[in-house]
């Protein structure tokens, strides 16, 4: 479209509207957005100081004022339709009469069909006349439509209602002097066309479209748009003379908001958002999720940790979540999780009262039998638990609008004398359906969704994201029919395709109109708009010129950004951002302690950290366990956070298959078994294996052995069966490994002061048994991962002469050994005068055993030998590993006493990645 054509069209279009206003002729626009624009335009243009609002009105307002539609009855609205459909679905669930629209298999859980059926209600009557010979499915759908029509008409007659779309409109037109602007763009125009066919109209103009610019991707398209708008504003163009229409604004809104904020371009979004897409909406939806989940912590968090909700005491909410995580409250099946009754009241004193109040209030809200009851219970909860005056003003308006929707349902129930089967779910569905837009939009360039801005006429109108799918406007004649059904109907089932009408209307909606789209959007490739392709009106859009709102492209990383002292800034850093960083760096003081990269130099701080790692009542003697040693060797800084400082990331996740909790179950099982043997002063006798298996089963069935924490009952039932198989397998291994042994240390702590280290070495042994020759056999259980042989031996099964190696060579040899738990335990036991003749890892995952070393061959039967893997190393090699472990202990103690907690060289498996960012540097 040439510039002359656009100018002529706009002049003609504008003049027709203004002439009609001067002649006191009412002008009707497709939307309220267009009508509001022309009210402002009529005052801005010429000498008019005011204009009557009823002279420039929307199509919906026109229908209300120009037609006399059954004033003796009440018209059905969206709420009334929703109430009818909710009752219809409930009746169908009790005794199915809809066979095709709602499959019988889903009849008892079909509430999700409700909004779709409610939207289709006005077109149900027309569907009853469809030919049914095309297919059996179509015949079934038409039969369902006839049944719905019959029931709906009975509902309307019973309650003094009527469906506006079912009335003949021609006799109801009151007359008047009107000019219709683009009326064919309205969804229900065919219903009213017979009544208004004689009225003058501004029809959608011609068939000429402008060229659409193609950008390489959505980011380039948005950057180009914002650059052009910024230049227009800089040139003095008023913001209200520029309009942006975004095809499929829902998909692009958040990214456009972010980009506009970076570019400092003021945008004013004139689009309503669904009521449930807000802090209040998410609060109400979370109530239903919490009850459905049996008050599990994962469902509780979105409710009580929503900081946009002004809870009267937010701190108790966090306490409640921590209490639920600690108690493993993962949710109940048909009632609230009973584990809430077992939370630690001493640690979380306010949590019990809070959860009792939530269970009472929210269960009552979700289970309300009537909308009026729901309103009462909800208002009571909001008054007790939430500061009603603490909402953000935008959210406060949404709360009021949401409650207004609930009030409408309650009034409908009262006026009609009916009840809704599930008023809470109906209310949530209405919140999903309804959109809310603030009454007063912020100043700036108006951003509109496609369709609503047709008919406005600013100086500059940009239509972006205009790809094929986003510009498609199709009005289904029969919304409940699928594509296959419409194809079977032929022309009678075709949708109204308004895609070209809207594109042509937008081409005339502005003095300068610019269409653009991107080849690749944020969600993937886009097809070019078919209407423009057919007319060969696609051209590559120029790349956005260098913008004064961004750092110049091509600047080297060593060049200061925007004349600031900040070097190495990204090319997308804004000057304002760079200036802010410069101002910050100019005010900060000298760098403080960075224990990640430098040793601690403060002797008092070093002493305080040592005291935190010392035995109780002793501020000098370090207390070191095997896990401490392995944690320090993995990363000293991670060890500093975890052990002396007790700092960690707040983890609120629920793990129903927790290796720790399930491992605790196994440990309790074997602890009880071997302590019973110990108390009986009995030795392990392989001939009693059947008795042992029966005893384990009895112990496993006792309540005291059941797992605690996050393991739910149904998971316990599953692991109990597996545990019995693993336990039997390990007992058979014990028949070969500890035949004739007596239990010695079972789940017990042992410690030993080491003079050379000035440290107390401590360890908790899963199990040791004493053989007839007096030596001990050490067994450690592993739930998931048993250390590999090379991680324990350093790759050598036999001695390699460690004692004669240089210190540097010993450091390298120690680095190859990442698992030092068994050497640590052996050293600790033998420093007390005992002798460990064998050490094993038992896998609780597959019921196998890994001998770390043995001094005597095991006599395993054929059925057990396959479960005992090869020995990792000889006793002589274990002695060398203990020497290397002593080196590691000395280094650990020395670094702790000198305040050296610098980071290690790898971040694999670190639990502090969100606190310590070293991984980004190391890797």
N, C-alpha and C positions, 0 to 999 in steps of 0.2 A: 504494500500500500504506500503510495507516495505521500510526501509531507503535505502537498496541496489537498489531496483527497482527505487526509486526516483533518486538516484545518477546516475544510468546507463542511465535512460531516459534523464536526464538533460545533461549528457555528450554527448550522441548521438545527441540530439536535438541541442545543442550548436555547436557541431563539424560540423554538416551538414550546418548550417548557415555560420559559419566562412570559411569552405571550399568553399562554393559558392562565398563568397566575394573575397577570394583569386583568384578564377577562373574567376573573373569579370562577374559572373552571378548575375543578379538582383534578389533580394529576396523580395517577396511581402507578407506583413503582413495584418491581418484583419483591423488594425486601425493604425492611425498615432502615437498613444501612443506607440504601440509595435515597430513600425519602429524607432521612436526616441530613444527608449531604446537600440535597437540593434546597432544604429550608435555609441552610447557611448560605448557599450560593445565591439564593434569591435576594437575601438581605445584602450580601456583599456586592452584588452587581447592580448598577444603576443607583437610583435615589431612594429605594425602599428602605425604610427604617424598621419595619416589622412585616411579618407575613403570617397569615392565619395557618395554624398547624393542620387544620382539616383540609387545606388546599393542596397539601403535599403529603400523601399518605401511602402506607404500604398496602400490598395486596390483601394481607390478612385483615388489616383494619378496614379496608374497603368492603370486604365480605360482611364484616360485622355491622357496618353502618348502612350499606346499600341494599341488603336483602332482609326480608321479613321471613325468617325461617322458624316456623312453629313456636311462637312465643308462649303458647299455652303449655308446652312441655319443656323439659330440661334437655339440653343437648348432651350426648355422651361425650366425655373428654377422655384424656389418656388415663387418668386415675380410675374412672369408672370402667373403662375397658380392661385395665389391669386387674381390678377386683373381679370382674366377671370371669376373666381367663383363669385366675387363681382358683376360683371355685370350680370352673369347668375341669381343670386338670385334676383337682382333688376328687371330683365325682368319677372321672375316667379311671383314676387309680383304684377306686373301690370296685367298680364294675366297668371294664373297658368297653367303650362304644366307638372310639376312634381307632381304626385299624391301620391306616396308612400314614396319616399325618404324624401320629405318635405311635411307633411300633409297640405292640403289646408287651414286649419284653422290657420296655422302659417305662411302662405306664406308672409304676409306683415310685419312680424317681425322675419325673419329667418336668420339674419346675424350671429347668433351664430352657424349655421350649416356650415358656410364658411370654417373654418380651416379643418374640417373633410372631406368635399367634396374635398378640394384642395389636401389633403394627398391621397385620394382615386383615384384621376384622372388617374395616370399611370396604375391602374389595371381595369379601366372602360372598356377598349376594350375587355379584357379577359372575363369580366362578360357578355358581349353581347352574347356570345356563350353558356351560361349556359342553361341546360334544364329547361323549365318552367312548366312542368307538375306536379311538386312536390306539389305546392300550389298556390292559387290565389295571395297571398301576394308576393311570389317569382316571379311570372309572372309579377306583377306590378313593382317590383324593377328592374327586367331585362328590362322592357319597359322604365323605367326612365333612366337606364344606357345607353340604345341605343340612347335615345334622347340627353343625355349629350355628348355621343361619337360623335354624328352627329354634334352638335353645336361646340364642342371642335375642331374637325377636320376642320370645316369651319373657325374657329378663327385662327388656326395654318396656314392654307393655305392662308388666307387673309393677314397675317402679316409676311409670310416668316419664319415660325417657324416649329420645329418638336419636337416630344416627344421622348426622347432617349429610354425609356423603350419599345417603340413600334417597334424598329428597329431590324432586324436580325443581330446578332453580329458576326457570324462566318465569313462572307465575309469581315468584316471590320477589322479583326485582322491583324496588320502589321507584326507580327512575332517578334522574339527576343528570347534571352536566359533568361528564368525566372524560378525561383523556388517559388512555391506558398506554403505559410505556413498557415495551417488551413483555406483554402478558403471557406469551407462549412459553416463557421460561419458568412459570410457576407450575408446581407439581400437579395441582388439581384444576388447571385451566380448562381441560376438556369437559369437566363437570359443569362449568359455569359459562362456557362459550355460547351456548344457545341463548342465554339471557343477555349477553353483552355484545353479541355480534354486530349490533348496529352502532356501537360506540366508536368514536374516532380513536385511532391508536398510533403510536410510534412503533412500527414493527422492527424486528431485528433487521439491520441494514444489509442488503445485497448479499454477495457471496465472495467478497474480496477480503483476503487476510494479509497481514503484514508478514515480513520475513521473520522467522524465529532463529535466534542465535543459539548455536550449539557450543557448550563449554566441555572441556575435557573431563571434569568431575564436579561434584557438588560444591567442593570447597572453592574452586576457581569461580563458580557461578555466584556464590554468596560474596566472595571477596570483590568481584566485579560490581555487583549490586551496591554493596556498601560504599565502595569507592565513588561510584557515580552519585549516590545520594549525598555523600559528604561534600563532594564538589558543588552540587547544587545548593546545599545549605550555605557553604562558604561564599557562594556567589549572591547570596541574599534571597534565594527562593524560600518563601515561608514553608514551614514543615507541613501545614495543612493543605498545601498545593501539590503534595507528593503522596501517592498511594502505592502500596505494595500488595499485590495479590499473590498468595502462595498456594499453588495447586497441591493439595494434600498437606495442609499446614500441620496436622498432627504429627506427621513424620519428620518435619523439618524444624518445628518450633524451637525445641531446646537448643539445637545447634545454632540456629539463627540468633537466638537470644545471647548466647555466649559470644558469637562472633561480633555482634553489634556492640556488646559491652567492651570488648577489646579495642574495637575501632572507634569507640566514643560516638557512635551514631544513635541518636534517640529514636527508638521505635516504640510505637504504641499498639499493642496487640489487641484487636477488637474481636477476639474469638473466645467464646465460652468454653470452659473445660468441664468434663463430666464431674458431677459432684463427688463421686468416689475417688477422683484423682486429686485428692487434697488431704491435708492433715486430719480434718474432722472425718472425711469419708473413710480414710484408712483406719481411723480409730473405731468407727462403727463396724466396718468389715472384720477387723481383728477380734471383736467380741464374738462374732459367730464362729470364726476359726478356732478361737480358744475353747469354746464349749465343744465343738465338733472333735477337737483333738484331746479331749479329756484333761484340759488344763496342763498340757505339756509345756516345758520351759521354752521350746522353740516357737510355740505359738504365743506364749506370754510376752516374749521380748518385743515383737512389733507393737504390742498394745502399751506396755508400761514404760518402754524405753524411747518412745516417740517424743523427742524434746520439743516438737512443735505444739504438743498438747500441754496446757498449763496445769499440770497436776498440783494439788495443794501441797504435797510434800514429795518432791521427786526423789530425794535420797532414799526413802524407804522402798521405792520401786527397784532401785539398783540392788538394795539389800535382799529384796525378795527374789530377784533373779539369781543372785549368787547362792542363796540358800537352796533354791530349786536345783541348780546345777550340782551343788555339793551332795544333795540327797538323791540325785538321779531321777528327778520327776519328769519322765519322758511322756507322760500322758496315760490316761486310763481308757478303757474300752467303752464302757457305757456310763461311766461316772468319773468325777475328778480323780486324778491319780492319788491313791491312798498314801503315797510316800510324802506328800505334803504334811501329813500328820507326824512325820518322823524327822522333820528338819531340826537342826541344832538351835534350840531357843537361846542358849547362852551366847552363842556366837552371833546369831541373828535375832535379837529379842523382839523386833517389831514385825518380823515377817509372818509369824503365825496369825496375828490379828488381821494383817493385810490380806492374806490369801483367803481367810474365812470370809472377809467382807466381799472380796472379788467373786468368790464362788457363789455367794448368796445373791449379790446384785446382778451379776452378768448372766448367771443361769436364769434368773427371774426375767431379765430383759429378753433373752433369746427365746424363752419358752412361753412368752406372753400369748394369751389366747385371742385377744382382740387388740386392734390398733389403739383404742383408748387406754387399755391397760398398759400397752407398750409405751405410750407417751408418758403415762404417770411414772412408771418404773424408770424409764430413761431419764426423765427430768430429775427424779430423786437422786439417781446416781451422779448425774452431772453436777448437781448442787453439792453433794457430799464430797466427791473425789476430785473435782476439777474447779479451778478458779474461773468462774464464768466470765469475769472481767479481764482475765489474763490472756485471752486469745489475741493474736495479731489481728488488726482490723479486717484484713482480707479474709482470714479464716473465720472471724466472728460472723461475717456476712454469710459465709458458707454454712456455718452451724445453723444460723437462723433459717437459711433457705432449706436445709435438710430437714429441720424440724417442721417447717411449713409443709413440706411434702408429706411428712408423717401425719400432720394435722389434717391434710386433705384426705388421706386414706381413712382416718378416724371419722371425719365428717361424712364421707361417702358411706361408710358402714352404718353410721347412725341414721342418715337420711333414708337409706334404702332398707334399713332393718335387716341387714345381713352381716355375717362375720366372714373374715378371710381365714382360710385354713392355717396359714403361717404368716402372720402379719410382719414379723421381723424380716423374713426372706423377701417378701413382696416389697417392703420398704427399701431393702438393699438393691433390689433389681430396679426400682424407680430411681435410686441415686445413680446407678450405672447408666440409666437412659437419659437423665436430665443433665443439661449443661447450664453452667452459671457463668455469666460475664459481669464484671464489676460495672455498676451504673455509670461511674465516672472513670473513663479511661485516662491514663496519664497522657500528657501532651507529647507530641512527637509525630513522626511519620506513621500514618495509619497502616497497619498490617492486617489484611483480611484473608479469610479462607475463600477458596474458589467457589463461585456461584453467588455469594452474598453481595459482591461488589459490582455486579453487572448493572450498568445504568448510572454509576457515578461518573463524573467528568472533571477530574483534576487536570492540572497543567502537565503533570508527568505521572504516568501509570506504568508500573513494572509488574509483569506477570511472570513469575519464576517457577522453576520446577515443573514446567509445562510439558512433561513427557506424556506418552500416549495414555498410560493407565490413569495418570492423575487428571487428565483432561476429559476422561470419559464420563459422561453424565447419562445414565440410563434409568428411567423410571419404570420399575416392574409393574405390569398390569396385575399380575397374580404372584405376590411375594413368596407364597409357600410352594410354588412350582420350581423344580430344578431345571437345569438346562435341557436334559433329555425330555422332560415333560413338555417344555415350551416348544422344542423342536417337533415333537409329535403333534402338537396343535397347529403348527404352521403359522400363518399370518395372525390368526386369532390370539396366539400366545406371545407374540413379539413384544418386547419392551419398547417404551417410548424412548427413542434415542435423541437426546437434546445436545449432544456433544458439539455439533456444528453450530447450532443456534447460540450456544453460550460463547463459543470462540468468536463468532461474528459480533456478538453483543459486546464482548470485551474489546474487540478491535476498534469500536466506536466509543469506548468508555474512557476518554481522555484526549487532551490536545496532542499529547505525544504518548503513544502506547508501545511498549517494548516487551515482546515475548522472548523467553529463553528457557533452555533446559540443559541438563548435563548428560553426557553419554554414560557416566558411571555415577550412581547415587550412593548414599551412605549404606543402602541395603543391597547394592549390586548393580548390574548393568540396567540401563533404561532404554526403551524403544523411543525413537523420535515420534512426535505427535503425527498420527496418520493423516489428519486433515491438512497439515502443512506439507507433508511428503507428497501427497497426491497433487498438490498445486506447485510442487518444486520450490517451496519457500523455506528451505533450510540452508543456513549458511554458518560457517565457523565464526564464532564470536571472537573478537580480538581479546588477547590477554589483558587483564587489568593493568593500566599504566602504573608506573612507580608512584606509590601513594605517600603523601606527606605524613600519613598517620602510621607509617611503619619505617623501621630502619631500612636504609637503602639496600637493595639486593646486591649481592656480590661483595659486600664488605668483608675484609679479611678478619679472621678471628682475633687478631691482635689489635685491631682498630677499636678505639673507645667508642661505645655506643652513644650516639646523639650527644657528642661532646661531653660525655660524662667520664668518670674515672673507672667505669666498669668495663673490663676487657673480656673478650671471649664471649660476649652475649650472643644469644641466638638471633638469627636474622628476623625472627618474628617478635622480638621484644619491642614493646612500644617505648617511645621516648619517655613517657610519663613513668613507666615501670623502671626504666634505667635510672632516671633521676631519683626515684624513690630508693633504689638500692644504694645509689651514691650517698644520699642523705643519711641512710642507715649506717653505712660503713664509716661515715665521718663522725658519728656520735658514739660508736661502740668503743669500749675500752680495750686494754691489752687482752690477748687470748687467755682463757682460763685453763684449768687442768683438762687434758685429753688423755685419759688412761688407755685409749685404744692404740695410741701411737707413741706415748712417752711413759717412762716409769714415774711413779709418784714420788715427789721429792719431800713432801711434808712428813716429818717423822711422827708427829702426833696422829696424823691420818693413817699412816702405816700401822701404828700400834693399835689404833681403834679397829682397823680391819682384821688384824691378827686376833684381837680379843674376840671378835665375832666368829672366828673359826676355831676357837679354843674350847677345851672342855669346860663344863659349867663350873664357875667359881675359880677358874684359872685363866688369867688373861695372857699367858705366855705360851703354854704348851698347845701346839696345834693339834687338832683332832682330824685325822685323815682316814677316809675309807677308800675302798677300791673304786667306787663310782666317782669320788672326788678326784682321784688321780686321773681316771680316764677323761673326766670332764675338763680338767686343767690342761691335759695334753692336747685335747681336741682344740680348745681355744681359751687361753687364760682370761680374756676379757669377758667371754660368755660365762666362765666360771665366777668371775668377780660379780657379775650381775645376779647370777643364780644363787651362789652360796653365801658370801658374806653380806651382800646388800639385800638379798631377798627380793630383787626386782624381777618382774616378769610381765609379759604381755597378758592382758586380761582375756582369758579364753572362756567364752560363754557357750561353747558348742556342747551338744549332748551326743555322746558316742555310745549307742546301745550295745555295740560289740567291742567295748573297751578291753584292750589286751590286759591292761592293769587290773581291772575288776574281775575279768574271767581268770586271769592268772592268780588272783587272790583266792578264788574259789578252789582251784587246783591245790594251792598251797595249804589251804585249810583242810582239804581232804586228806592229803598225805601227812600233814602234821598230826591230825587226830589219829591216823592209823599207826604211825610209828611211835607216837607217845604212848599209845595203848600197849604196844609191844615193850616199850621201855619200862612202863609201870609194872608190867607183868614179869619183868626181868627175863624176858624170853629172847631167844636168838631166832633170826630169820630161818625158817625151815622150809625148803622147796617142796617137801612132801605135803605141806599144809596149804598149797596154793589155792585149792578150791575153797577152803575155809577163809583164806585171806580175801578172795574175790567176793565172797558173801559178806564179809565184814565191811569191805569198802562200800558195797551197795547199801548196807545199813547206815553207815556214816553219811553217805551222800544224801540219803532221804531225810536226815534230821534237819530241822529248821535252822539250827545254828551253823550248818555248813553251807546253806544257800548263799549265793553271792549278794553282795551289797553294792551300793553305788548306782551306776547307770544301767545295770543289766536288768531288763524287764522280765516279767515272769515267762512270757512265751519264748524269749531268747534263752532263758535258763533251761526251760524244758528241752530245747534243742541241744544245748551244749551238755546237759546232763547225760543224754544218751551217748554223745560222742566222748564225754569224759570217762564214762564207764569203760568204753573200748580202749581208750588210751591208758587208763589206769591198769587194766588187765595186762596190756602189752608191756607196761613198765614193770609190773610185778613179775612177769616171766623173765624180763631182763635181769631183775634183781635176783632171781633164782640162780643165775649164772655169776652175777657180780658180787653179791653179798651173802652167799650161802653160809650159814653158821655165824653170821655177824650179829652183834647186839647194838641197837640204836644208842648213840652217844649224845651228840648235839643235834637237836631238831628245832629248826626255826629259832635259833638262839644267838645272842650277841656274845662276841669274845673280843677282848682288847689286850694290847700289850704296849707298854711304854718303851720307846726306842731312844736310848741315850744319845746315839750319834746324831739323830735327827732332832732331838728335843721335841718329839711328836708322839702322840698317842695314836697307834694304829688300831682301827676298829673294823669289825666285819660281822655281818649277820649271815650265818650259814644255813642254807636250806636243810641240809642233812649230812651228818657224818655217822658212820657205823664202825664199830671196833671188831676187827677180825680175831680169830682165836690166837694168832701170833702176837696180838697187841697193837698192830698198826691200824691206822684209820683209813677209811675210804670216803672221799669227799664227793658229794653229788650236788649239782646246782641245776635247778629247773629253768627252762626258757620257754616262754609261751609262744613266741613267734620265730625269732631269729637266733639260731645257735651260731656263735662265732665260728668263722671258717678256720680250718687248720692252719693256713698260712698266716692269718691275722694273729694267731697265738704263738706260732713257732718262728715267725719271721722267714719261713720258707725252708728251714733246716730241721730235719728230724733228729739228727745226731749232732754231737758237740762240734763246734767250729773253732774252739780256742779263744773265747771272748776275753778271758783274763789277760791274755798276752797282747791284746789289741791296744792301739793308741786311743786316747780319749775321743778324738774325732771319729775314729772308726766305730767306736762303741756307740756314739751318738747316732751314726747312720744305721747301725744294726738295730738300735732301739726304735728308731723311727719306723722300721718295717713291722714292728709288733704293735698292733692297735688294741688288742684285747689282753689286759693284764689282771683280770679278776681272779682266775685260778692261781697264778703265781703269788698274788697278794695274799690269798687265803692260805696257801701252803706255807708261805713265810710266817704269817701270823700264828698259825697253829704250831708250827715246828719251833718257833721262838719260845713257846711255852713248854718245851721238852717232849712234845709228841712227835710221832713220825707218820707222815701221810704216804701210804703205800700205793694209792691210786686216786685218780681224780677223773670225774665224768661230768659231761653235760647231758641232761635228759631233755628231749624235746617233747613238750606238752602238745605240740601240734600234730605230730605223726607217730608218737610213741616209739621213737628210736633213741639210741644212746651214742654219744661220741666220746670215746676214751681219750682224755688229754694225755695221760701217761699211766702205765701200770707196771708194777714190779713182778706180778705173777700172772700167768695166762688164765683167762676165764674159761670155765667149762660150760659152754653154751650148747644147748641142744640144737638140732637142725632147724626147728621152728623159731628159734630165738637168734641164731647166729646172723641172719640177714638183717636183724634190727640193730646190731652192734657194729658200728662202722670201724674203719681202721684207726689204729692209735696215731695220735697227732705227733707225738715226740717221745723220745726216751727220757728216763729219769735224769740222765746226765745232761741232756739238752735243757730240761726244765731247770736244772741248777744254773745254767748259763742265762736263761731267761730271767731267773730271779735276780741275778747279778745286774742285768740291764734294767730290771724294774727298780732295784735299789738306786741305780744312777738316776732314773726318772724321778724317784721320790726325793732324792737329794736336790735335784734341780728345782722341783716344785717348791719344796720348803724354802730353798734359798731365794727364789724369785718372790715368794709371798712375803718373806721377811725384809726384802729390799723394795717392796712395793712395785714390782714389775709384773703388770698384767697385760702386756701388749698383745694384740691380736695374733692368732695363728695364721697359717697360710691357706687354709681352706674353710669354706663356709658351708660345706655339705652337711645337711642334717641339723643346722643350727636352729634353735627355737627363738632366737632374738633378732630375726632378720628385719622386723619392722622397727626395732629400736636402734640397732647397730647397722649402719649402711655400708660397712666396710666391704661387703660382698661385691658391691658395684665396682669398687676399686681393684680388689684382688682378682676378680674374674675378668 
